[in-house]
């Protein structure tokens, strides 16, 4: 699901190196990534589900990606 919670700045800037790196990936590629979870005063890590039920049964944690690269084994 691609969406942005208002004010969280979770979209990747199309002019950034991160965007360029991601655009070189193909469907099915294994990746290595790093990032930072967004903080939340209530639960400590921000969770983006639209309902409390969704937060409990299928949580969607918000992450700001720092780096994404193709896995090299």
N, C-alpha and C positions, 0 to 999 in steps of 0.2 A: 504494500500500500504506500503510495507516494503522497504525502501531504505535509504541511507545516503547521505546527501549533502557533497561533499568532504571537509574535514577539520573541520567539525562541531562536530565530535565525538559524534554523537547521538545514536550510537549502544550501547546496554547494554552488558557489559562484562559478559561472561558466568561464570566467577569465582566470581562474586559479590553476595552479599546477595540479592540485588534487583532481579537479575536473578532467584535465588532460590525461592524467594517469588512469582514471576510471574509464575514460572513453576508449582506451586501447584494450580493454578487457572484452572477452567474448562470453556469451552464455555458456555455462558449464565450467568455466575456469574456476579453479580453486584459488582463494585469495587469503592474504594475511592483512589484517587491518588493526589500526590503533585509533583510539578516540577517548573522549571524556563524556561520561554520563552527565546529563544536566541535573543540577541539584534541586531539591524540593524541601521546603520547611516541614511538611507533614510526614512524608515517607522517606526522605533523604535522597532518593533517586526519583526524578520526574517520570511519571507514567502517563501515557497519552490516550488511553482508552476513552471512549465517549460515555461509557456507563460504569458504575461501580461493579456491576456483575462482570463486565468485560475485563476490568482491572484485576478481578480475582481469578477468573477462569482462563484468560488469554491476554496477559499483560503485554503492553507495547512500550518498552523503555526507550527513551529518547537519548540519542548519542550524537555528539558532534565529532565527525570523523576528522582525524589528523592526517592519516596516511592509509592508502589502500594500494596493494601491489599484488601481482600474480604470484602464487605460491610456486617456488622452485624446489623440487625434491632432488 
